[in-house]
């Protein structure tokens, strides 16, 4: 495992041959919600030896519809993410959307996530790199794994070697995504850890309702294939009741289903390493 990942998970006891997990509700809806998810997921991961990063977006800037929920306020939400990480002794992450968000967000989280739509934004990548935080860049739905070398180069030339790349599917027509698992080994060739986003890769965007659809029944399938093809980590958004989630409910995993899935994935990981 990369040294920066070992440092990131220094407060956790785990088998360093295991995959790591980035998980949480899509967006900060309330303190009660994120604490509930962090409590349950951290307990499961501790028992299974899975290094765990708590994830929840402080703001959703790339919604389809103007009426979609975007957040409870930036500083309020970021403070809650930080509070959650401190309470459960977890590293945390949230996405940023513009270069001037990097430094303020870096005061609250350990990993700055770059949304897939923005993975080519040079000023955003450089600003994230200059914070010294880990930078997790999601591969654009319009790019190949090999093309992500340019994002990696931008961050490295800004003086930051703490880089993660995340696969999250490729645009297939107007309203669907497919996962090309060749992108996992291809992106690992850039010398960085690679994560599979098991939930956003199942989105069905651009629905006429203005709300993105999804196919959560395939989350397990995507996760298993990712482990089999060498992913270093998994990204899974989860919620106690996705049906009432304020963002991306159509493709989140119900929290009660997470433990059994992770048990299967740990067994699979042991079989393939």
C-alpha positions as CSV (number, residue, x, y, z in Angstrom):
1,X,0.0,0.0,0.0
2,X,1.2,3.5,-0.8
3,X,2.9,5.3,2.1
4,X,0.4,8.2,2.0
5,X,-2.4,5.6,2.4
6,X,-0.6,4.0,5.4
7,X,-0.3,7.5,6.9
8,X,-4.0,8.2,6.1
9,X,-5.1,5.1,7.9
10,X,-2.6,5.3,10.8
11,X,-5.4,5.3,13.4
12,X,-6.9,2.1,12.1
13,X,-5.9,-1.5,12.6
14,X,-6.1,-3.4,9.4
15,X,-4.6,-6.0,7.1
16,X,-2.7,-3.9,4.6
17,X,-3.4,-6.6,1.9
18,X,-7.1,-5.7,2.0
19,X,-8.8,-3.1,-0.1
20,X,-9.9,0.2,1.4
21,X,-13.4,1.6,1.4
22,X,-14.7,5.1,0.8
23,X,-18.3,5.2,1.9
24,X,-21.1,7.4,3.3
25,X,-24.3,9.1,2.3
26,X,-24.1,11.1,-1.0
27,X,-24.6,14.5,0.7
28,X,-24.7,15.8,4.3
29,X,-28.4,15.9,5.1
30,X,-28.1,16.1,8.9
31,X,-25.8,15.4,11.7
32,X,-27.9,12.4,12.8
33,X,-27.7,10.8,9.4
34,X,-23.9,11.0,8.9
35,X,-23.2,9.9,12.5
36,X,-25.5,6.9,12.0
37,X,-23.7,5.8,8.8
38,X,-20.2,6.4,10.1
39,X,-21.0,4.5,13.3
40,X,-22.2,1.4,11.5
41,X,-19.7,1.4,8.6
42,X,-16.7,2.0,10.8
43,X,-17.8,-0.9,13.1
44,X,-18.2,-3.2,10.1
45,X,-14.8,-2.2,8.6
46,X,-13.0,-2.6,11.9
47,X,-14.3,-6.2,12.2
48,X,-13.3,-7.0,8.7
49,X,-9.9,-5.2,8.6
50,X,-11.0,-2.8,5.9
51,X,-9.4,0.7,6.0
52,X,-12.2,3.2,5.9
53,X,-12.6,6.8,4.7
54,X,-15.9,8.5,5.6
55,X,-17.4,10.4,2.6
56,X,-20.2,12.8,2.3
57,X,-20.5,15.9,0.1
58,X,-20.9,19.2,1.7
59,X,-22.6,20.6,-1.4
60,X,-23.9,19.0,-4.6
61,X,-23.1,21.5,-7.4
62,X,-23.7,19.3,-10.4
63,X,-27.5,18.6,-10.1
64,X,-29.6,17.9,-13.1
65,X,-32.5,20.1,-12.0
66,X,-32.5,23.6,-10.4
67,X,-35.0,22.2,-7.8
68,X,-32.6,19.5,-6.6
69,X,-31.3,19.5,-3.1
70,X,-27.7,20.9,-2.9
71,X,-26.9,21.1,0.8
72,X,-27.4,22.5,4.2
73,X,-24.7,25.2,3.9
74,X,-21.0,24.8,3.1
75,X,-19.4,25.6,6.5
76,X,-22.1,23.8,8.4
77,X,-21.8,20.6,6.4
78,X,-18.0,20.7,6.3
79,X,-17.9,21.1,10.1
80,X,-20.1,18.1,10.5
81,X,-17.9,16.0,8.2
82,X,-14.9,17.0,10.3
83,X,-16.8,16.3,13.6
84,X,-17.7,12.8,12.3
85,X,-14.1,12.0,11.4
86,X,-12.8,13.1,14.7
87,X,-15.5,11.2,16.7
88,X,-14.8,7.9,14.9
89,X,-11.1,8.5,14.2
90,X,-11.6,8.3,10.5
91,X,-10.1,10.1,7.5
92,X,-12.7,12.1,5.6
93,X,-13.4,13.3,2.1
94,X,-15.8,15.5,0.2
95,X,-15.8,16.8,-3.4
96,X,-14.9,20.3,-4.5
97,X,-16.1,22.1,-7.6
98,X,-13.9,25.2,-8.1
99,X,-10.3,26.2,-7.4
100,X,-11.3,28.6,-4.7
101,X,-13.0,25.8,-2.7
102,X,-9.8,23.8,-2.3
103,X,-8.1,25.7,0.5
104,X,-11.3,26.2,2.6
105,X,-12.4,22.5,2.2
106,X,-8.8,21.3,3.0
107,X,-9.2,22.7,6.6
108,X,-12.0,20.1,7.2
109,X,-11.2,17.0,5.2
110,X,-8.2,14.7,4.5
111,X,-9.0,13.9,0.8
112,X,-10.2,16.4,-1.8
113,X,-12.4,14.6,-4.4
114,X,-12.5,16.0,-7.9
115,X,-15.8,15.3,-9.7
116,X,-15.6,13.3,-12.9
117,X,-17.1,16.2,-15.0
118,X,-14.2,18.4,-13.7
119,X,-11.2,16.1,-14.0
120,X,-9.6,18.1,-16.8
121,X,-9.9,21.5,-15.0
122,X,-6.3,22.5,-14.6
123,X,-6.8,25.3,-12.1
124,X,-9.0,23.0,-9.9
125,X,-6.4,20.2,-10.0
126,X,-3.5,22.5,-9.2
127,X,-5.4,24.2,-6.3
128,X,-6.3,20.9,-4.8
129,X,-2.7,19.7,-5.2
130,X,-1.3,22.8,-3.5
131,X,-3.2,22.1,-0.3
132,X,-1.0,19.1,0.3
133,X,-4.0,16.9,0.9
134,X,-4.6,13.6,-0.9
135,X,-6.4,14.3,-4.2
136,X,-8.8,11.7,-5.5
137,X,-9.7,12.4,-9.2
138,X,-12.7,10.6,-10.7
139,X,-12.2,9.6,-14.3
140,X,-14.5,11.6,-16.6
141,X,-17.3,9.6,-18.2
142,X,-15.9,10.8,-21.5
143,X,-12.3,9.6,-20.9
144,X,-10.2,6.5,-21.1
145,X,-8.0,5.3,-18.3
146,X,-4.8,6.0,-20.2
147,X,-6.0,9.6,-20.8
148,X,-6.0,10.2,-17.0
149,X,-2.2,10.4,-17.1
150,X,-2.6,14.1,-17.8
151,X,-4.6,14.7,-14.6
152,X,-1.9,12.8,-12.6
153,X,0.9,14.9,-14.3
154,X,-0.8,18.2,-13.4
155,X,-1.0,17.2,-9.7
156,X,2.5,15.9,-9.6
157,X,3.9,19.0,-11.3
158,X,2.2,21.0,-8.6
159,X,4.3,19.2,-6.0
160,X,1.9,16.6,-4.8
161,X,2.4,12.8,-5.1
162,X,-0.7,11.9,-3.0
163,X,-3.0,10.9,-5.8
164,X,-5.9,8.5,-6.2
165,X,-7.8,7.8,-9.4
166,X,-11.4,6.6,-9.4
167,X,-13.2,4.7,-12.2
168,X,-16.9,5.6,-12.3
169,X,-18.2,4.3,-15.7
170,X,-18.2,5.6,-19.2
171,X,-21.1,7.3,-21.0
172,X,-23.1,4.9,-23.1
173,X,-25.7,6.8,-25.1
174,X,-27.6,9.6,-23.4
175,X,-29.0,7.9,-20.4
176,X,-26.7,5.1,-19.3
177,X,-23.1,4.2,-18.2
178,X,-21.1,1.1,-18.7
179,X,-17.9,0.0,-16.8
180,X,-14.9,-0.8,-18.9
181,X,-12.7,-2.8,-16.4
182,X,-9.6,-2.4,-18.5
183,X,-9.5,1.1,-17.0
184,X,-8.5,-0.3,-13.6
185,X,-5.2,-1.8,-14.7
186,X,-4.6,1.0,-17.2
187,X,-4.9,3.7,-14.5
188,X,-2.7,1.6,-12.1
189,X,0.0,2.0,-14.7
190,X,0.1,5.7,-13.8
191,X,1.6,4.6,-10.4
192,X,-1.3,5.5,-8.2
193,X,-4.0,3.6,-6.2
194,X,-7.2,3.0,-8.2
195,X,-10.7,3.0,-6.7
196,X,-13.9,1.7,-8.2
197,X,-17.0,3.8,-7.7
198,X,-19.6,1.1,-7.4
199,X,-22.6,3.3,-7.1
200,X,-22.1,6.3,-9.5
201,X,-21.1,3.9,-12.2
202,X,-24.6,2.6,-12.1
203,X,-26.3,5.9,-12.6
204,X,-28.8,6.5,-15.4
205,X,-28.3,10.3,-16.0
206,X,-30.3,12.8,-18.0
207,X,-33.7,11.4,-17.1
208,X,-36.7,13.6,-18.3
209,X,-37.8,13.9,-14.7
210,X,-34.7,15.9,-13.9
211,X,-33.6,13.3,-11.3
212,X,-30.8,10.8,-12.1
213,X,-31.8,7.2,-12.1
214,X,-29.8,4.2,-11.2
215,X,-29.5,0.4,-10.9
216,X,-28.4,-0.4,-7.3
217,X,-29.1,-4.2,-7.7
218,X,-25.8,-4.4,-9.6
219,X,-23.6,-2.7,-7.0
220,X,-22.4,-6.1,-5.8
221,X,-21.6,-7.2,-9.3
222,X,-19.6,-4.1,-10.0
223,X,-17.7,-4.3,-6.7
224,X,-16.8,-8.0,-7.2
225,X,-15.5,-7.4,-10.7
226,X,-13.5,-4.5,-9.5
227,X,-11.8,-6.5,-6.8
228,X,-11.1,-9.3,-9.3
229,X,-9.5,-6.9,-11.8
230,X,-7.2,-5.3,-9.2
231,X,-8.9,-2.3,-7.7
232,X,-7.1,-1.0,-4.6
233,X,-10.2,0.5,-3.1
234,X,-14.0,0.7,-3.4
235,X,-16.3,3.7,-3.3
236,X,-19.8,3.0,-2.2
237,X,-22.5,5.6,-1.3
238,X,-24.8,4.2,1.3
239,X,-27.9,5.4,3.2
240,X,-30.3,3.8,5.8
241,X,-33.2,4.5,3.5
242,X,-32.2,5.4,-0.1
243,X,-35.8,5.9,-1.1
244,X,-35.9,9.2,1.0
245,X,-32.4,10.3,0.4
246,X,-32.1,13.9,-0.8
247,X,-29.5,13.1,-3.5
248,X,-28.6,10.1,-5.6
249,X,-31.0,7.8,-3.8
250,X,-31.6,5.8,-7.0
251,X,-28.1,4.4,-7.0
252,X,-27.1,4.2,-3.3
253,X,-26.8,0.9,-1.4
254,X,-29.1,0.4,1.5
255,X,-27.0,0.5,4.7
256,X,-28.3,-2.8,6.0
257,X,-26.9,-4.6,2.9
258,X,-23.4,-3.3,3.2
259,X,-22.0,-5.8,5.8
260,X,-22.8,-9.0,3.9
261,X,-21.4,-7.5,0.6
262,X,-18.2,-6.5,2.3
263,X,-17.8,-10.0,3.8
264,X,-18.1,-11.4,0.3
265,X,-15.6,-8.9,-1.1
266,X,-13.0,-9.6,1.6
267,X,-13.2,-13.3,0.7
268,X,-12.8,-12.5,-2.9
269,X,-9.8,-10.3,-2.3
270,X,-8.0,-13.0,-0.4
271,X,-8.6,-15.4,-3.3
272,X,-7.2,-13.1,-6.0
273,X,-4.1,-11.5,-4.3
